[in-house]
Amino acid sequence: MTNLDSRPELELLGPGGSHAAVQVLEARPVALGGPRAMNVYRTLPQRKRSLVGAWCFLDHFGPDDVADTGGMLVPRHPHTGLATVSWLFTGSVNHLDSGGNAASIVPGSLNLMIAGRGITHQEISDPGTSVLHGVQLWYALPEETRHGENAFVRYTPEPVALPGATARVFLGELLGSVSPVETRTPDLLGAELVLDPGASVRLDVRADLEHAVLAESDDVVVDSTAVEHRSLAYVPPGSESLTIAAGAAGGRVVLLGGVPLDEQIVMWWNFVGRDHDEIVEFRRRYQAELGFEPADPRDAGAPALFGPFPPDQPPALPAPPLPTVRLRARE
């Protein structure tokens, strides 16, 4: 998925403030498209917190009636320096990328696209989908892997039953379930948990990881802190356990975790880099390679960052205008 903000701000992403207790981050609605737009609810990044481990972006959408919203229609767009995680609860989305990968994204299966130094892709609802519901996540690649080749991985985790809940661990390790997926980013965790009505589960977690819990389907309680539907609960490092409790209707949550990223990153539109000039160069290369702006003689003979794409697809998205000021750190 792309960030379709027409004027995305330059953002300097770091670990954020230090919090001794659970921090609740409210979602903000973002419309993906025109009058019949599909709305998403974004909890990362925001001013209160930019990152959870290497996780830098979280969009939650649905359940949406595709007849009303038009579903997901995200034409070809670029990514650099990050990986995207698509995880659906209902519906199906067709993925196509410049690495030569085509896949149907379906509920219960991880779809991981690693951009590396550059990739383009599109995501369009399957024509047979009537209700669309899921999350899309990004995580930043560290310096040692962000210039590598792009890749695409699919994985369907086996459900893990525990008293009062069922878990599916799509990245990392939890409850004895270990995902085999190579993320190129150390110590990531991603899992879906479905809690029975009134259930409370205690999870043993790594104390060196920070965690976040998305209240996906209903209100929940995380370590005695109430978390409203669609909000994200941030839990700082230091705890060896995490308790999640559902209300009378039960609840589904998405659990994320990671070692705090010891790198300062810049994220603008769909690019992750290290400084303002690098983001400017990513945008310039994308615009030139896709023909939105004139090519530069310095690119002659250089390998393409954003790759070929199959013909007869919807027109690609041009990059938005850059801000008129250089990046500066948040105060």
Backbone hydrogen bonds in HBPLUS format (Angstrom, degrees):
<---DONOR---> <-ACCEPTOR-->    atom                        ^
c    i                          cat <-CA-CA->   ^        H-A-AA   ^      H-
h    n   atom  resd res      DA  || num        DHA   H-A  angle D-A-AA Bond
n    s   type  num  typ     dist DA aas  dist angle  dist       angle   num
A0011-GLU N   A0267-MET O   3.27 MM 256  5.40 139.6  2.44 132.9 144.0     1
A0267-MET N   A0011-GLU O   3.02 MM 256  5.40 152.4  2.10 145.1 153.4     2
A0013-LEU N   A0265-ILE O   2.65 MM 252  5.19 162.2  1.68 165.1 168.0     3
A0265-ILE N   A0013-LEU O   3.15 MM 252  5.19 166.4  2.17 149.8 151.4     4
A0023-GLN N   A0234-TYR O   2.91 MM 211  4.97 161.4  1.95 143.2 148.9     5
A0234-TYR N   A0023-GLN O   2.67 MM 211  4.97 175.1  1.67 156.0 157.3     6
A0025-LEU N   A0232-LEU O   2.71 MM 207  5.01 171.8  1.71 157.3 160.3     7
A0232-LEU N   A0025-LEU O   2.84 MM 207  5.01 166.6  1.86 148.3 152.8     8
A0028-ARG N   A0042-ARG O   2.97 MM  14  5.29 153.3  2.04 133.4 139.9     9
A0042-ARG N   A0028-ARG O   2.93 MM  14  5.29 166.7  1.94 148.0 143.7    10
A0030-VAL N   A0040-VAL O   2.83 MM  10  5.27 155.0  1.89 151.2 154.9    11
A0040-VAL N   A0030-VAL O   2.83 MM  10  5.27 162.7  1.86 152.7 158.4    12
A0032-LEU N   A0038-MET O   3.02 MM   6  5.45 163.2  2.05 139.5 144.8    13
A0037-ALA N   A0034-GLY O   2.99 MM   3  5.07 124.7  2.31 129.8 124.4    14
A0041-TYR N   A0060-HIS O   2.75 MM  19  5.00 148.9  1.85 140.5 151.3    15
A0060-HIS N   A0041-TYR O   2.98 MM  19  5.00 148.4  2.08 125.8 135.9    16
A0043-THR N   A0058-LEU O   3.17 MM  15  5.74 153.0  2.25 151.8 159.9    17
A0058-LEU N   A0044-LEU O   3.06 MM  14  4.97 155.0  2.12 128.5 123.7    18
A0046-GLN N   A0049-ARG O   3.08 MM   3  5.47 148.5  2.18 134.5 142.9    19
A0049-ARG N   A0046-GLN O   3.11 MM   3  5.47 127.2  2.40 104.4 117.6    20
A0052-VAL N   A0055-TRP O   3.02 MM   3  5.08 152.3  2.10 139.9 148.0    21
A0055-TRP N   A0052-VAL O   2.93 MM   3  5.08 143.7  2.06 136.1 131.0    22
A0140-ALA N   A0054-ALA O   2.86 MM  86  5.30 159.1  1.90 145.8 144.4    23
A0056-CYS N   A0138-TRP O   2.94 MM  82  5.71 158.6  1.98 134.7 141.8    24
A0138-TRP N   A0057-PHE O   3.00 MM  81  4.90 152.4  2.08 132.7 133.7    25
A0059-ASP N   A0136-GLN O   2.93 MM  77  5.29 171.5  1.93 162.4 165.3    26
A0136-GLN N   A0059-ASP O   2.89 MM  77  5.29 156.6  1.95 147.4 153.8    27
A0061-PHE N   A0134-GLY O   2.93 MM  73  5.55 176.8  1.93 163.1 163.5    28
A0134-GLY N   A0061-PHE O   2.92 MM  73  5.55 161.6  1.95 149.5 153.1    29
A0064-ASP N   A0132-LEU O   2.88 MM  68  5.22 158.5  1.93 142.5 149.4    30
A0132-LEU N   A0064-ASP O   2.98 MM  68  5.22 153.6  2.05 140.9 148.2    31
A0068-ASP N   A0065-ASP O   2.89 MM   3  5.49 144.4  2.01 115.8 125.5    32
A0069-THR N   A0065-ASP O   3.05 MM   4  6.33 161.6  2.08 153.5 159.4    33
A0066-VAL N   A0130-SER O   2.87 MM  64  5.19 162.4  1.90 140.7 144.8    34
A0070-GLY N   A0066-VAL O   2.78 MM   4  4.92 149.0  1.87 132.8 138.9    35
A0125-SER N   A0072-MET O   2.79 MM  53  5.05 157.6  1.84 148.7 148.7    36
A0074-VAL N   A0123-GLU O   2.88 MM  49  5.17 168.4  1.89 160.2 160.7    37
A0123-GLU N   A0074-VAL O   2.95 MM  49  5.17 158.9  2.00 146.7 153.3    38
A0317-LEU N   A0076-ARG O   2.86 MM 241  6.05 169.1  1.87 172.7 168.9    39
A0077-HIS N   A0121-HIS O   3.03 MM  44  5.73 139.6  2.19 138.9 147.0    40
A0121-HIS N   A0077-HIS O   3.02 MM  44  5.73 148.8  2.12 152.7 159.3    41
A0079-HIS N   A0119-ILE O   2.91 MM  40  5.56 136.2  2.10 159.5 161.1    42
A0119-ILE N   A0079-HIS O   3.15 MM  40  5.56 136.0  2.35 153.6 159.8    43
A0272-VAL N   A0080-THR O   3.05 MM 192  5.73 141.8  2.20 130.4 142.0    44
A0081-GLY N   A0116-GLY O   2.82 MM  35  5.24 164.0  1.84 169.7 165.4    45
A0141-LEU N   A0081-GLY O   3.03 MM  60  5.49 177.3  2.03 134.7 133.9    46
A0115-ALA N   A0082-LEU O   2.90 MM  33  5.66 153.4  1.97 154.0 162.7    47
A0083-ALA N   A0139-TYR O   2.91 MM  56  5.47 145.7  2.03 152.9 163.4    48
A0139-TYR N   A0083-ALA O   3.00 MM  56  5.47 149.7  2.09 147.0 155.9    49
A0084-THR N   A0113-MET O   2.82 MM  29  5.19 155.8  1.87 148.8 153.0    50
A0113-MET N   A0084-THR O   2.94 MM  29  5.19 161.4  1.97 148.2 154.4    51
A0085-VAL N   A0137-LEU O   2.72 MM  52  4.97 160.3  1.75 150.2 152.6    52
A0137-LEU N   A0085-VAL O   2.88 MM  52  4.97 162.6  1.91 146.3 152.3    53
A0086-SER N   A0111-ASN O   2.98 MM  25  5.22 164.3  2.00 148.8 153.9    54
A0111-ASN N   A0086-SER O   3.30 MM  25  5.22 145.0  2.43 146.8 152.0    55
A0087-TRP N   A0135-VAL O   3.10 MM  48  5.51 167.8  2.12 166.4 163.5    56
A0135-VAL N   A0087-TRP O   2.91 MM  48  5.51 163.1  1.94 155.9 161.1    57
A0089-PHE N   A0133-HIS O   2.79 MM  44  5.44 178.7  1.79 145.3 145.8    58
A0090-THR N   A0133-HIS O   3.17 MM  43  4.98 162.2  2.20 138.0 136.8    59
A0133-HIS N   A0090-THR O   3.11 MM  43  4.98 148.9  2.21 145.8 136.9    60
A0126-ASP N   A0092-SER O   2.92 MM  34  5.46 176.8  1.92 134.8 134.4    61
A0093-VAL N   A0105-ILE O   3.07 MM  12  5.03 153.3  2.14 135.0 143.4    62
A0105-ILE N   A0093-VAL O   2.69 MM  12  5.03 169.4  1.70 165.9 161.9    63
A0094-ASN N   A0124-ILE O   2.73 MM  30  5.26 170.4  1.74 153.8 150.9    64
A0124-ILE N   A0094-ASN O   3.08 MM  30  5.26 160.0  2.12 142.4 147.8    65
A0095-HIS N   A0103-ALA O   2.77 MM   8  5.13 177.3  1.77 167.8 168.4    66
A0103-ALA N   A0095-HIS O   2.96 MM   8  5.13 156.6  2.02 136.4 142.1    67
A0096-LEU N   A0122-GLN O   3.18 MM  26  5.48 151.8  2.27 151.7 153.2    68
A0122-GLN N   A0096-LEU O   2.86 MM  26  5.48 149.7  1.95 156.0 165.8    69
A0097-ASP N   A0101-ASN O   2.97 MM   4  5.46 144.4  2.10 151.2 160.6    70
A0100-GLY N   A0097-ASP O   3.18 MM   3  5.85 156.7  2.24 117.0 119.6    71
A0098-SER N   A0120-THR O   2.83 MM  22  5.39 150.7  1.91 158.5 159.4    72
A0109-SER N   A0106-VAL O   3.37 MM   3  6.06 154.2  2.45 141.6 140.3    73
A0110-LEU N   A0155-TYR O   2.67 MM  45  5.06 156.7  1.73 168.7 160.2    74
A0155-TYR N   A0110-LEU O   3.09 MM  45  5.06 150.9  2.18 134.9 139.1    75
A0112-LEU N   A0153-VAL O   2.87 MM  41  5.11 173.0  1.87 160.2 162.0    76
A0153-VAL N   A0112-LEU O   2.81 MM  41  5.11 159.1  1.85 150.6 157.5    77
A0114-ILE N   A0151-ALA O   2.84 MM  37  5.04 154.0  1.91 139.2 147.5    78
A0151-ALA N   A0114-ILE O   2.95 MM  37  5.04 148.6  2.05 138.0 144.2    79
A0118-GLY N   A0115-ALA O   3.04 MM   3  5.22 145.5  2.16 136.8 131.5    80
A0117-ARG N   A0148-GLY O   3.01 MM  31  5.79 155.1  2.08 165.4 158.4    81
A0129-THR N   A0126-ASP O   2.94 MM   3  5.47 169.7  1.95 125.4 128.0    82
A0145-THR N   A0142-PRO O   3.07 MM   3  5.75 156.8  2.12 121.1 127.6    83
A0146-ARG N   A0142-PRO O   3.01 MM   4  5.84 137.9  2.19 160.9 172.8    84
A0148-GLY N   A0145-THR O   3.15 MM   3  5.53 161.7  2.19 121.5 121.9    85
A0160-VAL N   A0167-ALA O   2.70 MM   7  5.00 156.7  1.75 150.7 157.7    86
A0167-ALA N   A0160-VAL O   2.84 MM   7  5.00 164.5  1.86 143.5 148.6    87
A0162-LEU N   A0165-ALA O   3.03 MM   3  5.45 169.4  2.04 159.1 155.6    88
A0165-ALA N   A0162-LEU O   3.00 MM   3  5.45 173.8  2.01 140.7 139.4    89
A0196-ASP N   A0164-GLY O   2.83 MM  32  5.26 169.7  1.84 146.7 147.5    90
A0166-THR N   A0194-VAL O   2.98 MM  28  5.29 145.3  2.11 137.5 148.4    91
A0194-VAL N   A0166-THR O   2.85 MM  28  5.29 162.3  1.89 154.5 160.2    92
A0168-ARG N   A0192-GLU O   2.82 MM  24  5.19 148.8  1.91 151.6 159.7    93
A0192-GLU N   A0168-ARG O   2.89 MM  24  5.19 157.0  1.94 145.0 150.8    94
A0170-PHE N   A0190-GLY O   2.90 MM  20  5.62 131.2  2.14 136.4 150.9    95
A0171-LEU N   A0190-GLY O   3.09 MM  19  4.70 159.2  2.14 139.3 135.4    96
A0190-GLY N   A0171-LEU O   2.96 MM  19  4.70 155.4  2.02 131.0 124.3    97
A0179-SER N   A0172-GLY O   2.87 MM   7  5.37 174.6  1.87 166.6 167.2    98
A0174-LEU N   A0177-SER O   3.03 MM   3  5.41 156.4  2.09 148.9 155.8    99
A0177-SER N   A0174-LEU O   2.84 MM   3  5.41 161.5  1.87 127.2 129.5   100
A0189-LEU N   A0257-GLY O   2.88 MM  68  4.58 144.0  2.01 136.3 128.8   101
A0257-GLY N   A0189-LEU O   2.98 MM  68  4.58 140.8  2.13 133.2 127.5   102
A0191-ALA N   A0255-LEU O   2.92 MM  64  5.17 145.0  2.05 148.7 155.9   103
A0255-LEU N   A0191-ALA O   2.80 MM  64  5.17 159.4  1.84 152.6 158.6   104
A0193-LEU N   A0253-VAL O   2.96 MM  60  5.36 167.1  1.98 154.1 157.2   105
A0253-VAL N   A0193-LEU O   2.85 MM  60  5.36 159.5  1.89 156.5 163.6   106
A0195-LEU N   A0251-GLY O   2.65 MM  56  5.16 170.0  1.66 170.7 167.0   107
A0251-GLY N   A0195-LEU O   3.18 MM  56  5.16 160.8  2.22 132.8 133.6   108
A0199-ALA N   A0196-ASP O   3.01 MM   3  5.24 162.7  2.04 134.9 133.5   109
A0198-GLY N   A0247-GLY O   2.67 MM  49  4.88 156.9  1.72 141.7 137.1   110
A0246-ALA N   A0199-ALA O   2.82 MM  47  5.52 164.9  1.84 168.3 173.5   111
A0201-VAL N   A0244-ILE O   2.85 MM  43  5.45 164.9  1.88 156.7 157.5   112
A0244-ILE N   A0201-VAL O   2.93 MM  43  5.45 157.7  1.98 156.0 162.2   113
A0203-LEU N   A0242-LEU O   2.71 MM  39  5.08 172.5  1.72 152.6 154.8   114
A0242-LEU N   A0203-LEU O   2.83 MM  39  5.08 141.5  1.97 141.1 152.7   115
A0205-VAL N   A0240-GLU O   2.98 MM  35  5.11 157.1  2.04 114.3 121.3   116
A0209-LEU N   A0206-ARG O   3.27 MM   3  5.65 166.3  2.28 112.0 115.8   117
A0238-GLY N   A0207-ALA O   2.76 MM  31  4.60 148.0  1.86 135.0 144.0   118
A0210-GLU N   A0258-GLY O   2.95 MM  48  5.64 167.2  1.97 149.4 145.1   119
A0258-GLY N   A0210-GLU O   3.01 MM  48  5.64 145.3  2.14 153.4 163.2   120
A0211-HIS N   A0235-VAL O   2.89 MM  24  5.04 168.5  1.90 153.1 156.2   121
A0235-VAL N   A0211-HIS O   2.77 MM  24  5.04 172.7  1.78 146.6 147.2   122
A0212-ALA N   A0256-LEU O   2.90 MM  44  5.15 149.2  2.00 141.9 142.4   123
A0256-LEU N   A0212-ALA O   2.87 MM  44  5.15 167.2  1.88 156.0 159.9   124
A0213-VAL N   A0233-ALA O   2.82 MM  20  5.01 148.2  1.92 135.5 146.1   125
A0233-ALA N   A0213-VAL O   2.84 MM  20  5.01 166.3  1.86 139.1 142.2   126
A0214-LEU N   A0254-VAL O   2.90 MM  40  5.08 169.3  1.91 148.1 150.9   127
A0216-GLU N   A0214-LEU O   2.93 MM   2  5.40 117.6  2.33 111.5  94.5   128
A0254-VAL N   A0214-LEU O   3.20 MM  40  5.08 148.2  2.31 129.3 138.8   129
A0215-ALA N   A0231-SER O   3.00 MM  16  5.72 169.8  2.01 173.1 176.2   130
A0230-ARG N   A0215-ALA O   2.73 MM  15  5.15 172.7  1.73 157.0 155.1   131
A0216-GLU N   A0252-ARG O   3.03 MM  36  5.52 122.5  2.38 139.4 153.8   132
A0217-SER N   A0252-ARG O   3.35 MM  35  5.38 150.9  2.44 143.6 143.3   133
A0220-VAL N   A0227-VAL O   2.95 MM   7  5.33 160.5  1.99 153.6 159.0   134
A0227-VAL N   A0220-VAL O   2.78 MM   7  5.33 162.5  1.81 167.8 161.8   135
A0221-VAL N   A0245-ALA O   2.88 MM  24  5.02 152.1  1.96 145.9 152.0   136
A0245-ALA N   A0221-VAL O   2.83 MM  24  5.02 157.1  1.89 146.9 154.0   137
A0222-VAL N   A0225-THR O   2.82 MM   3  5.12 160.1  1.86 150.0 146.6   138
A0225-THR N   A0222-VAL O   2.91 MM   3  5.12 158.9  1.95 112.7 119.8   139
A0223-ASP N   A0243-THR O   2.85 MM  20  5.10 161.0  1.89 148.1 154.1   140
A0231-SER N   A0228-GLU O   2.90 MM   3  5.49 160.2  1.94 138.8 142.9   141
A0250-GLY N   A0247-GLY O   3.04 MM   3  5.36 162.5  2.07 112.6 118.1   142
A0266-VAL N   A0273-GLY O   2.92 MM   7  5.14 169.7  1.93 127.6 130.2   143
A0273-GLY N   A0266-VAL O   2.77 MM   7  5.14 165.4  1.79 155.9 160.7   144
A0268-TRP N   A0271-PHE O   3.04 MM   3  5.47 152.8  2.12 148.9 157.5   145
A0271-PHE N   A0268-TRP O   2.92 MM   3  5.47 168.5  1.94 140.8 143.1   146
A0279-ILE N   A0275-ASP O   3.27 MM   4  6.63 157.0  2.33 150.9 156.8   147
A0280-VAL N   A0276-HIS O   3.01 MM   4  6.33 159.2  2.05 154.3 160.4   148
A0281-GLU N   A0277-ASP O   3.03 MM   4  6.26 153.0  2.10 143.9 150.6   149
A0282-PHE N   A0278-GLU O   2.95 MM   4  6.27 156.0  2.01 149.3 155.6   150
A0283-ARG N   A0279-ILE O   2.99 MM   4  6.27 165.7  2.01 154.8 158.0   151
A0284-ARG N   A0280-VAL O   2.96 MM   4  6.18 161.1  2.00 146.9 152.5   152
A0285-ARG N   A0281-GLU O   2.93 MM   4  6.10 165.7  1.95 154.5 157.5   153
A0286-TYR N   A0282-PHE O   3.00 MM   4  6.21 162.4  2.03 151.4 156.3   154
A0287-GLN N   A0283-ARG O   2.95 MM   4  6.14 173.9  1.95 159.9 161.3   155
A0288-ALA N   A0284-ARG O   2.99 MM   4  6.12 156.2  2.05 147.7 154.4   156
A0289-GLU N   A0285-ARG O   2.86 MM   4  5.91 167.9  1.87 152.7 156.5   157
A0290-LEU N   A0286-TYR O   3.07 MM   4  6.14 155.0  2.14 152.4 157.5   158
A0292-PHE N   A0287-GLN O   2.77 MM   5  4.85 130.4  2.01 152.5 159.1   159
A0293-GLU N   A0287-GLN O   3.13 MM   6  5.30 149.0  2.23 120.6 117.8   160
A0291-GLY N   A0288-ALA O   3.16 MM   3  5.06 156.1  2.22 100.2 107.4   161
A0299-ASP N   A0296-ASP O   2.89 MM   3  5.65 165.6  1.91 126.6 131.5   162
A0300-ALA N   A0297-PRO O   3.13 MM   3  5.55 166.8  2.14 114.5 118.6   163
A0302-ALA N   A0299-ASP O   2.95 MM   3  5.28 162.5  1.98 127.8 132.4   164
